[in-house]
Structures are given as C-alpha cells and as structure tokens.
Amino acid sequence: MIDFVCFPQKVLVRGQSRQCEGAVSDSMEEDAKNSMNAPSTWQTTPLRSKVIFLLAVFFVFVGIQFANDVISLGRENTVRFAITAVVSGLFAVAYAVTGIILRGKFWKAFLPMFAVHFSVMLLLANRLPDAPAATAPLTAAGIEHLHGRIALDGVAIIICICLGYAGFVIVSISEGRRYLKTQLEKASLESEMGAAREVQRVMVPEVLPAVSGYAIESVYKPAAEVGGDFFQVIPVKSGRTLVVIGDVSGKGLRAAMIVSMIVGILRTLSEFTEDPAEILAELNRRNCGRGDGAFATCLVLRLDEDGRVVLANAGHLPPYLNGAEIPFAGSMPLGLVESAVYADTSLEMRAGDRAVLLTDGIAEARNGRGELLGFPRVESLLREGASARSIAEIAERHGQEDDITVISIARRA
C-alpha cells in the first residue's frame, strides 16, 4: 500500500515512493486557457484613461454635427439637431470601443451597428424634417436668427474640438508615462533575471569533475528562464564524491535565490561532514523559516572509490539502479519541519551498474492531448539503457512543463 502526503506543487510518497501520476491538477488546463486569452492593452488600460478617451471621441463627433449645422445654414430642426448630435457622439463611441476590442473582426459588429445608426438618423429626418429653404430674401429678424445660430455653432465647434483634443492629449501623456514605467519595470526585472541566471549558471556545473571509478553524465533543461532544479558534484577531502540533486518548489527569481542559498550551504557543509543524512538534516535546519513557505526536495549520494554508495533522501524521487527503483522510507522535504530526521541507505555498485537520478519534470512531461510521459515509460527507458541525454530529450519532445534534470552514474570496471 502506498501512503502519500500532499504538499503545495508536489505529491510526496512514503514507502515505495514516487509521485502520483493521478494527482494532476486542472490548473494546467486553466493556465493554457489563460495564455490564449491574455489581456489586451485596452483591458489593462486604467478606467480613467478609457473614460477620457471615449469622451474625447464623443466631443469630436458632436463637433462634426455642429459643423454640419453650419453647412446647412441652421435649417435643421433644433430638437432633431440636438438628438442627432448626441446620437452621433454615442455611436462614435460604440464604433471606437468595438474596433478596439474586436480589432480584425470589427466588421462583424460594425455592419449591424451602422444599420441601426442609419435607421435612427432616417427616422429622425422623417419625424423632424428640416425647415424649407427660404425662397424670399431674409428679413432682419431672420438674419439675426441665422447669425445667432451660426455663432452658437462656431463656439460649440471650438469647445468640442478643444475638449476632444485635450482628452486625446491627456490620454496620450498618461499612457505614455504608464508605458515608460512598464518598460522601466520590465528592464529592471530583466536585469534581475539576468543576475539570477548568472547565479544559477554558477550553481549548476557546466563541467563535471572527474570521479575515480565512475562515469557521470548530467543534463539540465530549465522550463523557464530561471529554474528550480539544482544539482552538484562535490569532491570531498577523503577522495569520495558527493552527488546532490534537488527541486525547489516554484520557479523564477524566487526559486533561483533559494537554490543559491541551498547550494552555498551545501558546499560549506561538505567541508565538515560527508554523511548524506547529516548534510540533509543541517540543510533542513538552516532552511526552515527562511523560504517564506517554499520547500525543496533533495537527494544526496556519497560515492566511495570501492563502489559503496551511501544515500539519504529528503522527499525527492528515489534513484534507479539498473532500471529498478531503490526503495526509501518516507521523508520530509527541506524547509518544512525543523525536527525532521533523515536516514542513510547503503548499496554496492559493481562494474557496469548504473544509477540514475532525476527530477519530476521527466515523468510530468505532458503532450498536447494532456497525456503524461509517466513513470512506467521512464522506467522502461531506464531498463533499455537510455542515456541521460536521450531521456531528457524524450521528455522535452513529449511536452516539457517543468524543469528537467537527469544524472547518470555508471560504475566503471
């Protein structure tokens, strides 16, 4: 019977430990939907800027109606003119909003909206027709009325244009400042991420040290710019070698900082003890309360020149020896419980034996149909003798969603 405990982002298994393939969250599907429906610029624009922009559009098109009234020499029915000006401004706002939201599909809404607009204007023209054109010379009173109407139109045009122009200028300045602020924040974040990548480049060895009696191969493929997986190959004073693999919950800059802290502590501890269980216990003690709720799984191996291997596990996936999973008792990840206890397990590696350490990004690779690569497939690859690189490439092609790390340790003759 498999007894398991669920932690955030991980499913840690006691007994014949492995991560549960069945514990698949629907959040992955939600993330896919969210990425397809990423917010547009309009959606992220502050409400104040939206309102000012639409008011500017409204006043510009109302101003056009006043200009039309000048062209018609004020013959349009006063009530109809007022209604037409407001209707034209409101439909202009509707056209603007529709075009911004629908973009290339604007025509789908434009055609019915235009039909409604045209129908409303036609109805107003029928119900409230223009005054008939004067056939006799204007009287003094008529000239005075026309002069007042055109003067009103002129003043209204100036006011509408000024309001519209002012609105566009205000929105341009506001959005320009917001864009500049966003770019500065982006540049700052990219700078921080660059520093984190540089830190991680140091924390994940590019060239492995030679280990007497063993051939070690490693592959590391982060899912994001900065990953949460880590590994180290550390020669110690006695001539033995420590091999460490782990996975910090989460990704990005925060995970990279936790990784750098763990690796720094790990290298310091390796100067004082070579016992895997003691190393994990001290790593756990120093990380408790420092990760703001984050935790890390970790597996430590000590390779002796004579083929003896001592292992200790802190909630990580168990390693495989010649394609078979090495059994481990349940254990707590680092950083959760300060009193957690870890135990050593010993085994012998003979010439030709191969141990493989990996992170959950391998089995959790997911294709477009939502199918996991899965542990049975991983174990089959290991029994077939697949190299660390080929396993990582298969997982990546299947559909990488998490960091991928594989370490192969082969015993030489």
Beta strands, then each sheet from edge to edge (+ up, - down):
strand 1: 3-7
strand 2: 10-14
strand 3: 214-221
strand 4: 229-235
strand 5: 241-248
strand 6: 296-303
strand 7: 308-314
strand 8: 320-321
strand 9: 324-325
strand 10: 345-348
strand 11: 354-358
strand 12: 404-411
sheet 1: 1+ 2-
sheet 2: 3+ 12- 11+ 8- 9+
sheet 3: 4+ 5- 6+ 7- 10+
end
